[in-house]
């Protein structure tokens, strides 16, 4: 089977967008084949589908584990605009893990993409050796924030086990935040596909951090360029009446390839 794949690079979070595959039973097989393409350094895979929510989206992306991914969402919106020859503007898309259409702002000329979500903040705390780790519970993924911690495999396993025990989300992230360098190092495991990566960047993890920081701000507002191993993501969060509006933005590259599966 010959399939067309677009390799998207949003701040190092390399995402494969697969066309023409609608059988979910093949998601894992195709994802595994793409992960084996070492030269592409693919971290996650999504499949183009027809919209199913009936809310005006022009296309849908399903991640291999049916999780939510913000970087994949904004990459997919830019991909859709480029494919359809659309100008700079708003693109409504669907993404797995979310039961509503997300509006993305894209600029095919400048090759940038932004996604905005509106959400209340749900935080649960897990304590390990007396240290609190806030877990931001989002649709389609849960993110733990590990402040002033370096990447730790044992900690990853403890926190993921806790998330599975509590509410078993499709995916779990641990965002390691270094106060000295300002670097956020994302670790993400997709439970359905049992794939784990220290990612180049994490869009939903950036959203989780932005909501957490805005919640702790006297102005109910937080904005920053969040440095990550593969690049930076611009983030802005505003809280109003207990609802957060969060936008992440940044440049994206797209490259189309064809592979035989």
PyMOL commands that set and color helices and strands:
alter all, ss='L'
color gray80, all
select helices_A, chain A and resi 24-35+38-40+70-84+153-166+203-215
alter helices_A, ss='H'
color red, helices_A
select strands_A, chain A and resi 2-10+13-18+44-49+59-63+89-95+102-107+112-119+123-128+131-138+141-147+171-177+183-190+195-199+221-228+231-240+243-251+253-260
alter strands_A, ss='S'
color yellow, strands_A
deselect
rebuild
show_as cartoon
